[in-house]
Amino acid sequence: MLSSAELNRYNRHIILPEIGLAGQEKLKQARVLVIGAGGLGCPVLQYLTAAGVGTIGIADFDVVSESNLHRQILFSAADVGKSKAEVAAQKLAVQNPFVKFELHTEGITVQNALELVQDYDIVVDGSDNFPTRYLVNDACAMQQKPLVFGAIFKFEGQASVFHYKNGPSYRCLFPEPPSRNEVPNCSEVGVMGVLPGLIGTIQATEVIKIICEAGEVLSGKLLLLNSLTMETSSIKFKRTAQAEVTALQPDYEAFCAPATAGSAADEIEEISADELKDLLDEEADFQLLDVREPYEYEQYNIEGTLLPLSTLEQQLDKVEPSKTVVVHCKTGSRSRQAIQLLQQHFPQTTFYNLTGGIDQYPY
């Protein structure tokens, strides 16, 4: 039953015939798990809290960083370094004291996924990487829980609902993960700050529709949004045998980074940040290439030759093929692409990729 204060708070919901008092009471009884309290998770959490979803689980192991603030609208500069899940819960509790929050600061893992998903009615995927997406999908498939999906890339976003009334799954749409480093993350290519708000709001809408049994749920459709043109389109897809999952993968990182025998990616050797530091300390004779952009180099660098990936082919004369060459970027993705290109021009040269990029370097 709703209290008089709740009846007043949710009045504009209740007077909607498609929701009504019965729908609002369903929202109060609902338990929703949100995976990730980042760009997508923030608007999802805010709108589900405002809507009066009774219990909201927040699964996120990460802490707030300065680079999150342009899009993760629950956080401020004072929150940098603090747990995203904990800060989100504190602020959301002020937004609506009638909502209960359950924190899972370890995030979702292979070890806890099935038990975690089992405790909720609906799961919202606000993650930003393929291993987590496949893990969440598989756990929801095994537990038969509706999964509200969202993804963003630069200026484009996607949304869909999986496992709804035995509907198609994430694996029906994407049977296999992309090859290693095929899709860079937002720390490499950027993301428009308002885009996760657009997609996250769509995700929250689907959650409310599922709970209240209102409208047509985005099941069997992938909604595509281009924020630069404000055009939307949708792709229909059906349930396939890929939807049947009987066990979790033991290692989703390995599953999403398959090695293809003989591929150029396999031939790229890695060097750790500590090993690179030792080479620099020893003043070893090798060439260090930084393939980030000039503005990134100016912010911080470990010296070396600046050859941005975007103009690398025009500056091949700056490469010293007679030496061992170590290539790095911010996180290790662009540098792998650079090495694949360089190997074509200098097949006899030994190239090393800095694992994890300059972000892992021990200053």
C-alpha positions in Angstrom: 0.0 0.0 0.0 1.1 3.5 -0.7 1.3 6.1 2.1 -0.5 9.4 1.7 2.9 11.0 1.1 3.6 8.5 -1.7 0.2 9.1 -3.2 1.0 12.8 -3.4 4.5 12.3 -4.7 3.5 9.9 -7.5 0.2 11.7 -8.4 1.2 12.4 -12.0 2.0 8.8 -12.5 -1.2 7.5 -10.8 -3.5 9.6 -12.9 -2.1 8.0 -16.1 -4.5 5.2 -17.0 -1.6 3.1 -18.3 0.0 3.2 -14.9 -2.6 4.0 -12.3 -2.6 3.1 -8.6 -2.0 -0.6 -9.4 1.0 0.3 -11.6 2.5 2.5 -8.9 2.1 -0.2 -6.3 3.9 -2.6 -8.7 6.8 -0.1 -9.0 7.0 0.0 -5.2 7.2 -3.8 -5.0 9.7 -4.1 -7.8 13.4 -5.0 -7.4 15.7 -3.7 -10.1 19.5 -4.3 -10.4 21.5 -1.6 -12.2 24.9 -2.8 -13.4 27.2 0.2 -13.5 26.7 3.6 -12.0 28.4 5.5 -14.8 27.2 7.4 -17.8 24.2 5.1 -18.5 23.7 4.1 -14.9 23.3 7.6 -13.5 20.2 8.7 -15.5 18.7 5.2 -15.1 19.2 5.3 -11.3 17.8 8.9 -11.1 14.7 8.2 -13.0 13.9 4.8 -11.4 14.4 6.4 -8.0 12.1 9.3 -9.0 9.5 6.8 -10.3 9.4 5.0 -7.0 10.9 1.6 -7.8 10.9 0.1 -4.3 14.3 -1.6 -4.2 17.3 -0.7 -6.5 20.5 -2.6 -6.5 23.7 -0.8 -7.6 26.6 -2.9 -8.8 29.8 -1.0 -9.4 33.3 -1.6 -8.2 34.7 1.7 -9.6 35.5 5.1 -8.1 34.6 8.5 -9.4 37.3 10.1 -11.6 37.7 13.6 -13.0 37.1 12.4 -16.5 33.7 11.0 -15.5 32.2 14.3 -14.6 31.2 15.6 -18.0 28.6 12.8 -18.4 28.1 11.0 -15.1 25.6 13.5 -13.7 25.2 12.1 -10.2 28.7 13.1 -9.3 30.6 16.3 -8.6 34.3 17.2 -8.1 34.0 16.6 -4.4 33.2 12.9 -5.1 36.4 12.2 -7.1 38.1 9.1 -5.6 35.0 7.9 -3.8 33.0 4.7 -4.6 30.4 5.3 -7.3 27.9 3.0 -5.8 28.1 4.5 -2.4 28.0 8.1 -3.6 25.1 7.3 -5.9 23.1 5.7 -3.1 23.7 8.6 -0.7 22.4 11.2 -3.3 19.5 9.1 -4.5 18.3 8.5 -0.9 17.9 12.2 -0.6 16.0 12.3 -3.9 13.5 9.8 -2.7 13.4 8.5 0.9 10.8 5.8 0.0 13.3 3.8 -2.1 15.7 1.2 -0.6 19.2 0.8 -2.1 21.3 -2.3 -2.0 25.0 -1.8 -2.8 27.2 -4.3 -4.5 30.6 -2.6 -4.5 32.4 -5.6 -5.8 30.5 -5.2 -9.1 29.3 -8.3 -11.0 31.6 -11.2 -11.5 31.5 -14.8 -12.7 31.5 -15.8 -9.0 28.5 -13.7 -7.9 26.5 -13.2 -11.1 23.9 -15.9 -10.8 23.2 -15.2 -7.1 23.1 -11.5 -7.7 20.7 -11.6 -10.6 18.5 -14.1 -8.9 17.6 -11.5 -6.2 16.0 -9.0 -8.6 13.1 -8.9 -11.0 14.8 -6.9 -13.8 18.4 -6.2 -14.6 19.7 -3.0 -16.4 23.0 -3.2 -18.1 24.9 0.1 -18.0 28.3 -1.4 -18.4 30.9 -0.2 -20.9 32.7 -3.4 -22.0 31.9 -6.6 -23.8 33.0 -9.1 -21.1 30.5 -7.6 -18.7 27.7 -7.5 -21.3 28.1 -11.2 -22.2 28.3 -12.1 -18.5 25.2 -10.2 -17.6 23.4 -11.6 -20.6 24.3 -15.2 -19.7 23.3 -14.8 -16.0 20.0 -13.3 -17.0 19.4 -16.1 -19.6 20.0 -18.7 -16.9 17.8 -17.0 -14.4 15.1 -15.9 -17.0 15.3 -12.3 -16.0 14.4 -9.4 -18.3 17.6 -7.5 -19.3 17.4 -3.8 -20.3 20.4 -3.1 -22.5 22.1 0.2 -23.5 25.4 1.1 -25.2 27.0 4.3 -26.3 29.8 5.1 -28.8 31.0 8.7 -29.6 27.7 10.2 -30.8 25.6 7.0 -31.2 23.6 4.9 -28.9 21.7 1.6 -28.8 19.0 0.2 -26.6 17.0 -3.0 -26.4 15.3 -5.5 -24.0 16.5 -9.1 -23.8 14.9 -12.2 -22.2 11.5 -10.6 -22.0 8.8 -13.3 -22.0 11.2 -15.8 -23.6 12.2 -13.2 -26.2 15.6 -12.9 -27.9 18.9 -12.3 -26.1 22.0 -10.3 -26.5 23.7 -13.4 -28.0 20.9 -13.6 -30.6 21.9 -10.1 -31.8 25.7 -10.5 -31.2 26.5 -14.2 -31.3 30.3 -13.5 -31.1 32.2 -10.7 -29.5 34.2 -8.3 -31.7 37.8 -9.2 -32.2 40.3 -7.8 -29.7 40.7 -4.1 -29.9 38.3 -3.8 -32.7 36.1 -1.5 -30.7 37.9 1.1 -28.6 36.4 2.4 -25.4 35.3 6.0 -24.6 38.6 6.8 -23.0 40.2 6.3 -26.4 37.6 7.8 -28.8 35.5 10.0 -26.5 31.8 10.3 -26.0 29.3 13.2 -26.2 28.4 14.0 -22.6 24.6 14.1 -23.0 24.5 10.8 -25.0 24.3 8.5 -22.0 21.5 10.6 -20.7 19.5 10.0 -23.8 20.1 6.2 -23.9 19.8 5.9 -20.1 16.4 7.6 -20.1 15.2 5.1 -22.7 16.4 2.2 -20.5 14.6 3.6 -17.5 11.5 4.0 -19.7 11.6 0.3 -20.6 12.0 -0.8 -17.0 8.9 1.2 -16.0 6.9 -0.3 -18.9 7.9 -3.8 -18.0 6.9 -3.4 -14.4 3.7 -1.6 -15.2 2.9 -3.8 -18.2 2.3 -0.7 -20.3 2.9 -0.1 -24.0 5.1 -2.2 -26.2 8.4 -3.3 -24.8 11.6 -2.9 -26.9 12.0 -6.7 -27.2 13.2 -8.1 -30.5 14.2 -4.7 -31.6 17.5 -2.8 -31.4 16.9 1.0 -31.2 19.6 3.0 -32.8 20.1 6.8 -32.1 22.4 9.2 -33.8 22.7 12.3 -31.7 24.4 14.3 -34.4 21.5 14.0 -36.8 18.8 13.1 -34.2 17.7 10.3 -36.4 16.5 7.0 -35.0 16.1 3.6 -36.6 15.5 0.1 -35.4 16.6 -3.4 -36.3 14.3 -6.4 -35.7 15.8 -9.7 -34.6 14.5 -13.0 -33.5 15.3 -15.5 -30.8 17.9 -18.1 -31.9 19.6 -21.1 -30.4 22.2 -18.6 -29.1 19.7 -17.6 -26.4 20.1 -20.9 -24.7 22.8 -20.7 -22.0 23.4 -23.6 -19.6 26.6 -22.3 -17.9 28.6 -19.2 -17.5 31.9 -18.9 -19.2 34.8 -19.3 -16.8 36.6 -16.3 -18.1 34.7 -13.6 -20.1 37.8 -11.5 -20.6 39.4 -14.4 -22.5 36.1 -15.1 -24.3 35.9 -11.5 -25.6 39.5 -11.4 -26.7 39.8 -14.5 -28.8 43.1 -15.2 -30.5 43.0 -15.9 -34.2 46.0 -18.0 -35.2 48.2 -16.2 -37.6 46.6 -12.8 -37.2 48.6 -9.6 -36.9 47.2 -9.1 -33.4 48.7 -12.4 -32.3 52.2 -11.3 -33.5 52.2 -8.1 -31.3 54.5 -8.6 -28.3 53.7 -6.8 -25.1 55.9 -5.0 -22.5 54.7 -4.1 -19.0 55.0 -0.6 -17.6 57.6 -1.8 -15.0 59.7 -3.3 -17.8 59.5 -0.1 -19.8 60.6 1.9 -16.8 63.6 -0.4 -16.3 64.6 0.2 -19.9 64.3 3.9 -19.5 66.2 3.9 -16.2 69.0 1.8 -17.8 69.1 4.2 -20.8 68.7 1.2 -23.1 69.1 1.9 -26.9 65.5 1.6 -28.2 62.9 4.0 -29.7 59.8 5.0 -27.7 56.8 6.1 -29.8 53.8 7.9 -28.4 50.8 7.6 -30.8 48.4 9.8 -28.8 47.3 13.2 -30.0 49.5 16.4 -29.3 47.1 17.7 -26.6 47.4 14.4 -24.7 51.1 14.5 -24.9 51.2 18.0 -23.5 49.1 17.0 -20.5 51.6 14.3 -19.5 54.2 12.1 -21.2 57.3 9.9 -20.7 59.2 11.6 -23.5 59.7 9.5 -26.6 58.8 10.5 -30.2 55.3 11.8 -30.7 53.7 10.2 -33.8 49.9 10.4 -33.6 48.1 7.4 -35.0 46.0 9.8 -37.1 49.0 10.9 -39.0 51.3 8.0 -38.6 51.5 7.0 -42.2 52.6 10.5 -43.2 55.5 10.4 -40.7 57.0 6.9 -41.2 60.4 8.6 -41.8 60.6 9.3 -38.0 60.6 5.6 -37.2 64.0 4.0 -36.5 63.6 0.5 -37.9 67.1 -0.6 -36.9 66.1 -0.4 -33.2 63.6 -2.1 -31.0 60.5 0.1 -31.0 58.1 0.4 -28.0 54.8 1.9 -28.9 52.3 3.3 -26.4 49.0 5.3 -26.2 46.6 6.0 -23.3 45.3 2.5 -22.7 47.0 0.2 -25.3 44.4 0.2 -28.0 45.6 2.8 -30.5 49.2 1.6 -30.0 48.2 -1.9 -31.1 46.6 -0.5 -34.3 49.8 1.5 -34.8 52.0 -1.6 -34.5 49.8 -3.5 -37.0 50.4 -0.6 -39.5 54.1 -0.3 -38.7 54.7 -4.1 -39.1 53.5 -3.8 -42.7 56.2 -1.2 -43.5 59.0 -2.5 -41.3 58.5 -6.3 -41.2 62.1 -6.9 -39.8 61.7 -4.5 -36.8 60.8 -5.7 -33.4 57.8 -3.8 -31.9 56.4 -3.9 -28.4 53.1 -2.6 -27.2 52.9 -1.1 -23.7 50.3 -3.2 -21.9 47.5 -1.0 -20.5 49.1 2.1 -22.0 50.6 5.1 -20.3 47.9 5.0 -17.7 49.7 2.1 -16.2 53.1 3.7 -16.1 54.6 4.1 -12.6 55.3 7.8 -12.3 
